[in-house]
């Protein structure tokens, strides 16, 4: 059986993870490269947190394993996964449990300035969460910069089109 390959796209809120993830998928589809795309944020979107799983990592792992079982049964070997913390080295246990051993990882950290992030978040946040999103985004940027897995490719998104960034991300995969 061919080993799984995982493109992990991480970054602070407003860095462009979702937009770039969808564009990477579109570029791969146009090149007839088989893959699946999972937005990590939807795997643990449950409230309240399950008993005994306050950080929701257990439900995230279970949902990832279930989705990957379906994708791999159809012959899929490549996964694009977006999530803020995806590039942190400690997050790989999640994929070992869901995808099995021998995974090839490509870590990409999308970066953006505070001004760019604020403009993007102001454009999409319509409710009461803007101030909290900005605060968490700034904290995440520092954490990701300091603790990204070795070999992480950093890709700046400021002033660049989504397609331009996605092309650089695809190039990092070798797919």
RAGI-V297380 format. One record per residue. RES is the residue in one letter. OMEGA is omega in whole degrees, -180 to 180 (none if undefined). BURIAL is 1 if it has 16 or more other C-alpha atoms within 10 Angstrom, else 0. Layout:
BEGIN
res={RES & RES}
omega={OMEGA & OMEGA}
burial={BURIAL & BURIAL}
END
This chain:
BEGIN
res={X & X & X & X & X & X & X & X & X & X & X & X & X & X & X & X & X & X & X & X & X & X & X & X & X & X & X & X & X & X & X & X & X & X & X & X & X & X & X & X & X & X & X & X & X & X & X & X & X & X & X & X & X & X & X & X & X & X & X & X & X & X & X & X & X & X & X & X & X & X & X & X & X & X & X & X & X & X & X & X & X & X & X & X & X & X & X & X & X & X & X & X & X & X & X & X & X & X & X & X & X & X & X & X & X & X & X & X & X & X & X & X & X & X & X & X & X & X & X & X & X & X & X & X & X & X & X & X & X & X & X & X & X & X & X & X & X & X & X & X & X & X & X & X & X & X & X & X & X & X & X & X & X & X & X & X & X & X & X & X & X & X & X & X & X & X & X & X & X & X & X & X & X & X & X}
omega={179 & -179 & 179 & 174 & -175 & 171 & 179 & 179 & 179 & 178 & 180 & 175 & 179 & 179 & 177 & -175 & -177 & -180 & -180 & 178 & 178 & 180 & 174 & 178 & 180 & 179 & 179 & 178 & 179 & 179 & -179 & 177 & -179 & -180 & 170 & 180 & 178 & 171 & -176 & -177 & -178 & -177 & -178 & -177 & -180 & 178 & -4 & 177 & 178 & 179 & 179 & -178 & -173 & 179 & 176 & -179 & 179 & 180 & 176 & 180 & 180 & -180 & 177 & 180 & -180 & 178 & -178 & 177 & 179 & -179 & -177 & 175 & 178 & 176 & -179 & 179 & -178 & -179 & 168 & -178 & 178 & 176 & -178 & -172 & -173 & -175 & 178 & -176 & -178 & -178 & -173 & 178 & -179 & -177 & 176 & -180 & -176 & -173 & 180 & -176 & 173 & -177 & 171 & -179 & 167 & -180 & 176 & 177 & 175 & -179 & 177 & 180 & 177 & -179 & 179 & -179 & -180 & 179 & -180 & -178 & 176 & 179 & -176 & -178 & -177 & -176 & -173 & -171 & -173 & -177 & 180 & 177 & 179 & 180 & -180 & 180 & 179 & 178 & -180 & -179 & 179 & -179 & -179 & -180 & -177 & -170 & 177 & -179 & 176 & 180 & 179 & 177 & 178 & -178 & 178 & -179 & -179 & 173 & -179 & 177 & 178 & -180 & 179 & 179 & -179 & 178 & 178 & 179 & 179 & 180 & 180 & -178 & -173 & -180 & none}
burial={0 & 0 & 0 & 1 & 1 & 1 & 1 & 1 & 1 & 1 & 1 & 1 & 1 & 1 & 1 & 1 & 1 & 1 & 0 & 1 & 1 & 1 & 1 & 1 & 1 & 0 & 1 & 1 & 0 & 0 & 0 & 0 & 0 & 0 & 1 & 1 & 1 & 1 & 0 & 1 & 0 & 0 & 1 & 1 & 0 & 0 & 0 & 0 & 0 & 0 & 0 & 0 & 0 & 0 & 0 & 1 & 1 & 0 & 1 & 1 & 1 & 1 & 1 & 1 & 1 & 0 & 0 & 1 & 0 & 0 & 1 & 1 & 0 & 0 & 0 & 1 & 1 & 1 & 1 & 1 & 1 & 1 & 1 & 1 & 1 & 1 & 1 & 1 & 0 & 0 & 0 & 0 & 0 & 1 & 1 & 0 & 0 & 1 & 1 & 0 & 0 & 0 & 1 & 0 & 1 & 1 & 1 & 1 & 1 & 1 & 1 & 1 & 0 & 1 & 0 & 1 & 1 & 1 & 0 & 0 & 1 & 0 & 0 & 0 & 0 & 0 & 0 & 0 & 0 & 1 & 0 & 0 & 1 & 1 & 0 & 0 & 1 & 1 & 0 & 1 & 1 & 0 & 0 & 1 & 1 & 0 & 0 & 1 & 1 & 0 & 0 & 1 & 1 & 1 & 1 & 1 & 1 & 1 & 0 & 0 & 0 & 1 & 1 & 0 & 1 & 1 & 0 & 0 & 1 & 1 & 0 & 0 & 0 & 0 & 0}
END
